[in-house]
């Protein structure tokens, strides 16, 4: 775009702003465009019953009876705790890895997947001080996070939510769903992830075990 | 961590929640921990005077007199528009590139840097459908975003804010500061970035030129 065109566009913009009140007071418009994250709220209601809360590393989260999962910014008053996360772009997955992962990954909300696990975790300042190539090398080349998780698919459905850029107390919220008979496989997956170099960069991890609430 | 230890930790967690009211009603505590992003608010006040707003690609932003930059979530009532962004981890910079970049990059708020430019931009769904290795190849190997920007340092100070995970209308907000005599160099930097393959993935870009308000 040439400078002259830019100036013309600039004048057009100024004119448009003058004749369009909804744009001139555009805050509301901007707010409407703001997409809500996924909000995990622990309290007295929700589609998932909280079986137990385990402090795997660092400070735990308060106990609560139910977990509600919704797309919104703010929890209802009186929630025990609430965590936000956004499904974002993959930070480490490469093209040659994505196709087999996508093919093997089941959807969420399968009728037989009545068990779930919410795992909020925070990585260390040392992890975030690493550059992209250093984080990738630890994540996959040395910890085989993606490749060694393949054998647990499609038994375990997974979704990663990014929370760090939202200013949340945790960097990530990971969500897993599986049938009761596959809970041992899920336990094995967790044990594997926690035995690798990548996990030495975890400063805080909480494990929330859930069962779908009936009725 | 062994299963037995986990269960013990779980019981400790439950007990802790029972004896700690401020934790049992932990929402406020969680909210307090939520870090505010940088909020760029266009309106009737602020440290920067808005010289002009240019619609480089896609829909523009309404005209306004001043831009305020602060660390907060919500703008004051009556703002023309407000954009949020978070300084995040580098998505593409590799270790061998970071040292020279850090050494050449000047700080923000230099007394002589009385000119600034705010550039909110959104990349296309095609960009976000790419994997990490594909985005990196376009960003640096083919568009030389980092290496070709080096020669404009330290004349132009830069900071990148990530907005996409916050659900904002723009994916990024980029901020530049420079002395008036270096505005031609800044124009050259913009022209260079917009002439590369990476920029073909830009769906929307607005350029807001600013001068530090005196007094």
HADDOCK unambig.tbl for C-alpha pairs under 7 A between the chains (distance, minus, plus):
assign (segid A and resid 6 and name CA) (segid B and resid 54 and name CA) 6.02 0.50 0.50
assign (segid A and resid 6 and name CA) (segid B and resid 55 and name CA) 6.89 0.50 0.50
assign (segid A and resid 6 and name CA) (segid B and resid 56 and name CA) 6.49 0.50 0.50
assign (segid A and resid 7 and name CA) (segid B and resid 54 and name CA) 6.94 0.50 0.50
assign (segid A and resid 9 and name CA) (segid B and resid 54 and name CA) 6.10 0.50 0.50
assign (segid A and resid 9 and name CA) (segid B and resid 55 and name CA) 5.72 0.50 0.50
assign (segid A and resid 10 and name CA) (segid B and resid 52 and name CA) 6.84 0.50 0.50
assign (segid A and resid 10 and name CA) (segid B and resid 53 and name CA) 5.66 0.50 0.50
assign (segid A and resid 10 and name CA) (segid B and resid 54 and name CA) 4.42 0.50 0.50
assign (segid A and resid 10 and name CA) (segid B and resid 55 and name CA) 6.20 0.50 0.50
assign (segid A and resid 13 and name CA) (segid B and resid 60 and name CA) 6.22 0.50 0.50
assign (segid A and resid 13 and name CA) (segid B and resid 62 and name CA) 6.78 0.50 0.50
assign (segid A and resid 14 and name CA) (segid B and resid 62 and name CA) 6.85 0.50 0.50
assign (segid A and resid 14 and name CA) (segid B and resid 63 and name CA) 5.45 0.50 0.50
assign (segid A and resid 17 and name CA) (segid B and resid 62 and name CA) 4.91 0.50 0.50
assign (segid A and resid 17 and name CA) (segid B and resid 63 and name CA) 5.91 0.50 0.50
assign (segid A and resid 23 and name CA) (segid B and resid 62 and name CA) 6.00 0.50 0.50
assign (segid A and resid 24 and name CA) (segid B and resid 62 and name CA) 5.61 0.50 0.50
assign (segid A and resid 24 and name CA) (segid B and resid 80 and name CA) 5.75 0.50 0.50
assign (segid A and resid 25 and name CA) (segid B and resid 78 and name CA) 6.41 0.50 0.50
assign (segid A and resid 25 and name CA) (segid B and resid 79 and name CA) 6.59 0.50 0.50
assign (segid A and resid 25 and name CA) (segid B and resid 80 and name CA) 4.81 0.50 0.50
assign (segid A and resid 26 and name CA) (segid B and resid 80 and name CA) 5.09 0.50 0.50
assign (segid A and resid 26 and name CA) (segid B and resid 81 and name CA) 5.28 0.50 0.50
assign (segid A and resid 27 and name CA) (segid B and resid 79 and name CA) 5.93 0.50 0.50
assign (segid A and resid 27 and name CA) (segid B and resid 80 and name CA) 5.81 0.50 0.50
assign (segid A and resid 27 and name CA) (segid B and resid 81 and name CA) 4.75 0.50 0.50
assign (segid A and resid 27 and name CA) (segid B and resid 82 and name CA) 6.46 0.50 0.50
assign (segid A and resid 30 and name CA) (segid B and resid 81 and name CA) 6.71 0.50 0.50
assign (segid A and resid 33 and name CA) (segid B and resid 168 and name CA) 6.80 0.50 0.50
assign (segid A and resid 33 and name CA) (segid B and resid 169 and name CA) 5.80 0.50 0.50
assign (segid A and resid 34 and name CA) (segid B and resid 167 and name CA) 4.83 0.50 0.50
assign (segid A and resid 34 and name CA) (segid B and resid 168 and name CA) 4.87 0.50 0.50
assign (segid A and resid 34 and name CA) (segid B and resid 169 and name CA) 6.28 0.50 0.50
assign (segid A and resid 35 and name CA) (segid B and resid 167 and name CA) 4.21 0.50 0.50
assign (segid A and resid 35 and name CA) (segid B and resid 168 and name CA) 6.69 0.50 0.50
assign (segid A and resid 36 and name CA) (segid B and resid 167 and name CA) 6.22 0.50 0.50
assign (segid A and resid 52 and name CA) (segid B and resid 10 and name CA) 6.86 0.50 0.50
assign (segid A and resid 53 and name CA) (segid B and resid 10 and name CA) 5.66 0.50 0.50
assign (segid A and resid 54 and name CA) (segid B and resid 6 and name CA) 6.05 0.50 0.50
assign (segid A and resid 54 and name CA) (segid B and resid 7 and name CA) 6.89 0.50 0.50
assign (segid A and resid 54 and name CA) (segid B and resid 9 and name CA) 6.07 0.50 0.50
assign (segid A and resid 54 and name CA) (segid B and resid 10 and name CA) 4.37 0.50 0.50
assign (segid A and resid 55 and name CA) (segid B and resid 6 and name CA) 6.91 0.50 0.50
assign (segid A and resid 55 and name CA) (segid B and resid 9 and name CA) 5.67 0.50 0.50
assign (segid A and resid 55 and name CA) (segid B and resid 10 and name CA) 6.15 0.50 0.50
assign (segid A and resid 55 and name CA) (segid B and resid 13 and name CA) 6.95 0.50 0.50
assign (segid A and resid 56 and name CA) (segid B and resid 6 and name CA) 6.43 0.50 0.50
assign (segid A and resid 60 and name CA) (segid B and resid 13 and name CA) 6.12 0.50 0.50
assign (segid A and resid 62 and name CA) (segid B and resid 13 and name CA) 6.77 0.50 0.50
assign (segid A and resid 62 and name CA) (segid B and resid 14 and name CA) 6.81 0.50 0.50
assign (segid A and resid 62 and name CA) (segid B and resid 17 and name CA) 4.83 0.50 0.50
assign (segid A and resid 62 and name CA) (segid B and resid 23 and name CA) 6.05 0.50 0.50
assign (segid A and resid 62 and name CA) (segid B and resid 24 and name CA) 5.60 0.50 0.50
assign (segid A and resid 63 and name CA) (segid B and resid 14 and name CA) 5.45 0.50 0.50
assign (segid A and resid 63 and name CA) (segid B and resid 17 and name CA) 5.91 0.50 0.50
assign (segid A and resid 78 and name CA) (segid B and resid 25 and name CA) 6.43 0.50 0.50
assign (segid A and resid 79 and name CA) (segid B and resid 25 and name CA) 6.60 0.50 0.50
assign (segid A and resid 79 and name CA) (segid B and resid 27 and name CA) 5.95 0.50 0.50
assign (segid A and resid 80 and name CA) (segid B and resid 24 and name CA) 5.74 0.50 0.50
assign (segid A and resid 80 and name CA) (segid B and resid 25 and name CA) 4.81 0.50 0.50
assign (segid A and resid 80 and name CA) (segid B and resid 26 and name CA) 5.11 0.50 0.50
assign (segid A and resid 80 and name CA) (segid B and resid 27 and name CA) 5.87 0.50 0.50
assign (segid A and resid 81 and name CA) (segid B and resid 26 and name CA) 5.25 0.50 0.50
assign (segid A and resid 81 and name CA) (segid B and resid 27 and name CA) 4.78 0.50 0.50
assign (segid A and resid 81 and name CA) (segid B and resid 30 and name CA) 6.71 0.50 0.50
assign (segid A and resid 82 and name CA) (segid B and resid 27 and name CA) 6.44 0.50 0.50
assign (segid A and resid 86 and name CA) (segid B and resid 165 and name CA) 5.91 0.50 0.50
assign (segid A and resid 88 and name CA) (segid B and resid 165 and name CA) 6.41 0.50 0.50
assign (segid A and resid 89 and name CA) (segid B and resid 128 and name CA) 6.51 0.50 0.50
assign (segid A and resid 90 and name CA) (segid B and resid 131 and name CA) 6.82 0.50 0.50
assign (segid A and resid 90 and name CA) (segid B and resid 132 and name CA) 6.71 0.50 0.50
assign (segid A and resid 91 and name CA) (segid B and resid 132 and name CA) 5.91 0.50 0.50
assign (segid A and resid 92 and name CA) (segid B and resid 132 and name CA) 5.80 0.50 0.50
assign (segid A and resid 93 and name CA) (segid B and resid 131 and name CA) 6.27 0.50 0.50
assign (segid A and resid 93 and name CA) (segid B and resid 132 and name CA) 6.11 0.50 0.50
assign (segid A and resid 94 and name CA) (segid B and resid 131 and name CA) 5.39 0.50 0.50
assign (segid A and resid 94 and name CA) (segid B and resid 132 and name CA) 5.75 0.50 0.50
assign (segid A and resid 94 and name CA) (segid B and resid 133 and name CA) 5.42 0.50 0.50
assign (segid A and resid 95 and name CA) (segid B and resid 131 and name CA) 5.60 0.50 0.50
assign (segid A and resid 128 and name CA) (segid B and resid 89 and name CA) 6.53 0.50 0.50
assign (segid A and resid 131 and name CA) (segid B and resid 90 and name CA) 6.83 0.50 0.50
assign (segid A and resid 131 and name CA) (segid B and resid 93 and name CA) 6.27 0.50 0.50
assign (segid A and resid 131 and name CA) (segid B and resid 94 and name CA) 5.39 0.50 0.50
assign (segid A and resid 131 and name CA) (segid B and resid 95 and name CA) 5.61 0.50 0.50
assign (segid A and resid 132 and name CA) (segid B and resid 90 and name CA) 6.71 0.50 0.50
assign (segid A and resid 132 and name CA) (segid B and resid 91 and name CA) 5.90 0.50 0.50
assign (segid A and resid 132 and name CA) (segid B and resid 92 and name CA) 5.80 0.50 0.50
assign (segid A and resid 132 and name CA) (segid B and resid 93 and name CA) 6.12 0.50 0.50
assign (segid A and resid 132 and name CA) (segid B and resid 94 and name CA) 5.76 0.50 0.50
assign (segid A and resid 133 and name CA) (segid B and resid 94 and name CA) 5.42 0.50 0.50
assign (segid A and resid 165 and name CA) (segid B and resid 86 and name CA) 5.92 0.50 0.50
assign (segid A and resid 165 and name CA) (segid B and resid 88 and name CA) 6.41 0.50 0.50
assign (segid A and resid 165 and name CA) (segid B and resid 165 and name CA) 6.78 0.50 0.50
assign (segid A and resid 166 and name CA) (segid B and resid 166 and name CA) 5.99 0.50 0.50
assign (segid A and resid 167 and name CA) (segid B and resid 34 and name CA) 4.84 0.50 0.50
assign (segid A and resid 167 and name CA) (segid B and resid 35 and name CA) 4.20 0.50 0.50
assign (segid A and resid 167 and name CA) (segid B and resid 36 and name CA) 6.22 0.50 0.50
assign (segid A and resid 168 and name CA) (segid B and resid 33 and name CA) 6.83 0.50 0.50
assign (segid A and resid 168 and name CA) (segid B and resid 34 and name CA) 4.89 0.50 0.50
assign (segid A and resid 168 and name CA) (segid B and resid 35 and name CA) 6.69 0.50 0.50
assign (segid A and resid 169 and name CA) (segid B and resid 33 and name CA) 5.88 0.50 0.50
assign (segid A and resid 169 and name CA) (segid B and resid 34 and name CA) 6.33 0.50 0.50
